[in-house]
């Protein structure tokens, strides 16, 4: 598969993954707001589970696979500081998603591990990491053009 096709699929799955990353903690905000309504809680638990399992995990896996395939076409990029920073930010997103799964599990067990305010603050993490990733890939600080 050509580099451009790999890049296209990497970006498509990355966009799908970010849709989930942007939404999961927003669902947790609504879930916490409706904590005392068992029917609403069940609805949010179902929405969260489907988002995590049907959208986020497949999109994460496919983003990583296509990213790996892209890197295999140009392995020298691994030595570039901008790329290493990008990879660290991607690792941060993976940790964020694992954490979201942990919070979801706790909520399904009847625990309320975070406040509404904490969910709102944590919801901003993917945006910050997206800024880092896009700047590293597009601007490539330190690389002379």
Residue, then its C-alpha position, 0 to 999 in steps of 0.5 A: x500500500x502506498x504511503x499516501x493511502x496509509x496516511x489517509x487511513x491513519x487520519x480517518x481512524x485518528x479522527x474517529x478515535x478523537x471523536x470518542x476521546x472528545x465525547x467520553x468524559x462529556x458522557x461522564x459529566x451527564x452520567x454524574x448529573x443524572x446519578x440519582x436516576x437509575x434509568x438515566x444511569x443505565x442509559x449512560x452506562x450503555x452509551x459509554x460502553x458502546x462508545x468505548x468498545x465499538x468506536x474508541x478501541x477499534x479506532x485506537x487500534x487502527x490508528x496505531x496500526x496505520x501509524x506503525x505502517x507509515x513509520x515502517x515506510x520511513x523509519x528514520x522519523x523515529x530519531x526526530x525529536x518532534x516525532x518522539x514528542x508526538x509519540x509521547x502525546x499519543x501514549x498520553x491519549x492511550x493512557x487517557x482512554x484506559x483511564x476512561x475505561x477504568x472510570x466507566x467500570x467504576x461507575x458501572x459498579x455503582x461507584x462515583x469516582x469523579x465529580x462533575x467538575x473533575x469530568x469537565x476538566x479531564x475532558x480537556x486533556x485530548x484537546x491539549x494533546x491534539x494541539x501538541x500532536x498537530x504542531x509536532x507533525x505540521x510545524x516540526x519544531x527544530x526541523x529546518x525547511 
